[in-house]
Structures are given as C-alpha cells and as structure tokens.
Amino acid sequence: MEGDRGHAPPIMQGATAGRPTAGGVLAAVAGFLLLVYFVRRAGAGAVADGIARLGWAFFAVVALGGLRFLVRAAAWMRCLDGDHRLRLRDTFQAVIAGDAVGNLTPLSLLAGEPAKALMLRHREPVGRTLPALVVENLFYTLSVAIVIACGLAVLPLALQAPGPPWLAGAFLLAVLAGLVAAAHWAVHGRLRIASRALEWLRRRGILPAWMARAAAGARAVEDDLFAAYPRRWSRLLPVAALELVFHVLAITEVFLVLSLISGRPPSLLEAFLFESTNRVVGAAFKFVPLRIGVDEAGSGLLAGLLAFGTATGVTLALVRKGRMLVWTTLGVAALAGRGLTVRGETGEATG
C-alpha cells in the first residue's frame, strides 16, 4: 500500500525505527487491559470451556490461516508483469515475515508491507516487487472495504430478522455485486470521487485547510490507483478471484470455530458478520500490536447482539489470536532463516 515508488517509504528515521514508541506501549497496555476486562466480563471459565471444546480443530484453524497467506502470496505474484524469478515458497515466506513485522510493531503496514518486498530482494529487485505488492494491496483493500460495507448493510437485517432467513443473505449478495461493479467502474473510468468530495467540502468552508491537504493526498492515492489497476481481464480476474478466496477462507474459519464452541450452530451469514466486524477492528486498530483486546471487544459485543453470548465472541477472538501468534512466530522464524530480525527489517523498511 505504501512505498509505491520502488523503495521503502521514509516514514521515520532509521535511528528510531524498530524501537518501541510511547504510543505503541500505551496502545499495547490499553489493549491488554481491555482484554482482561472482556475475559472477566464473559467469564474466564466459560472462555476456557469454549477453547477446550475446540480441541484439535485448532490445527485446522492454523491451516486455514496458512492458506490465506498462500492465497495472498499467489495474488502478489500474479500482479508482476512479465517473467520473474519468484517462487511461491519464497513469496509465502515473505508474506508471513512481513505480517509478523506488522503485527509486532505499532507501524503495522508502514513497516510490514515494505518488509515483504525486502525479503525477496535476493530473487527480484525491490523496485519490481514493491509496485506489484502495491497493486495486490489495492485489490485486497478494495475487497476488505466491500466486506465491511456489506456487513454494515446486512447487520440491521440480521438483527431484526424482518422476513425469511434467506432474505438477508440475498440482500448481502446483491450489495456485494453492486459494490464490486461500482468500484471497478469508478477505477476503470478514472473517477476522482474521493478528492472531488473533499474539494467540494473545502469550497464550502468546512475545515478548508485540512480538506485541502486531504484532497491533495486523495489525488495522489487516486493517481497511484489508476496507474496500478490492471486494465486487462486476464490480469484482473485471477487477482480478484484470489482475494475472494481469501475472504471465503476467513469466513470458513469463523464458521468452523463457532460450530465447535457455541451452543447453537451458526449460519453462514452470521459467520460473515463476524468476519466483517473483524475487518472493521483490524482497519481501525492496526496500531495496536497484535490487536490485543480490541479483537476480543469487537467479537464479544457482536456475539452478544447475535445471541451467541459474549463468552463465545471472546473465545472466537482468542482462538484467532492464537492462530495469529502461531503464524507470527513462523514469520519471525522465516526472518531468522535469512539472518534477519524484526527490528532490522522494521528499520530498513521505514528508514
């Protein structure tokens, strides 16, 4: 997402990159306290019972997480034009290593994404792999935005249950198809929706200085998006399909865990809503290392709304946190296998 000029963005000086910041420490402490609060609110015993019911299925959760990384690695490779020397195995290791860097530092994507390209510099120059990663991130970000928007649109229907059980699901598919078509039409037609909206607000005297800066930033992002977005269907469809598979795997993970830990079987729509909420939390709290506490809060609150009980939501989040820790550990191991460290890659990615 960042660093689309073929090198790591100069977000901060290398002298301080990789060191814990006061904000990062405060975010981690606040997240930990939030985690303790929601575990106590849900009941530590109930949470422990839910985790025990999952049992060996946790390895299936870990495997589904690995497949998601593999899918994004394949999507990244599909975004490279022409011949290259990348192998899926190397790209997969770069993806989990970059994810580990992002999870363990408050800089998150600002460090994690360039670190992925840096992990592959022994096979392809960063000036080639990083722009391809930007394209993949554009597709991924668009897919996440669609998942979030669909979740927000469907949640009221799911809570009110105004009609037949299939009605909310049909509405979800209709919204999803409409958003995908609208997003592609806007980008393919080079419509500057964001920058023009911000400029419209500036002209009406709404925070004019801030809106001017935001509009300039939005124009830069739009320029990058228009330049990077594939125009040929032969490139566009495979990447879009892989991003769709990523979210299907995530929803499958939620459905599997809920089926084993909750007192009633979930619907696919409910699994989708949990995943949509997870994406909202992930987008809003990327600066919190490992999203400690905030995942549990989001899932716990939604589980209460959907009549699963807070304990089920907190347990779901903790199981997914466990999967995250496993793959973060493997990502750190991938770095170590190349003689690298999280701090070193963070410093190089940001300095």
Secondary structure, DSSP 8 states (H G I E B T S, - for coil): ---TTSS----S-TTTTTS--HHHHHHHHHHHHHHHHHHHHH-HHHHHHHHHHHGGGHHHHHHHHHHHHHHHHHHHHHTS-S-----HHHHHHHHHHHHHHHHHSTTTHHHHHHHHHHHTTTTS-HHHHHHHHHHHHHHHHHHHHHHHHHHHHHHHHHHH--S-HHHHHHHHHHHHHHHHHHHHHHHHTT--HHHHHHHHHHHTTSSHHHHHHHHHHHHHHHHHHHHHS--SHHHHHHHHHHHHHHHHHHHHHHHHHHHHHSSS---HHHHHHHHHHHHHHHHH-TTSGGGTTHHHHHHHHHHHHTTS-HHHHHHHHHHHHHHHHHHHHHHHHHHHHTT--HHHHHHHHH-
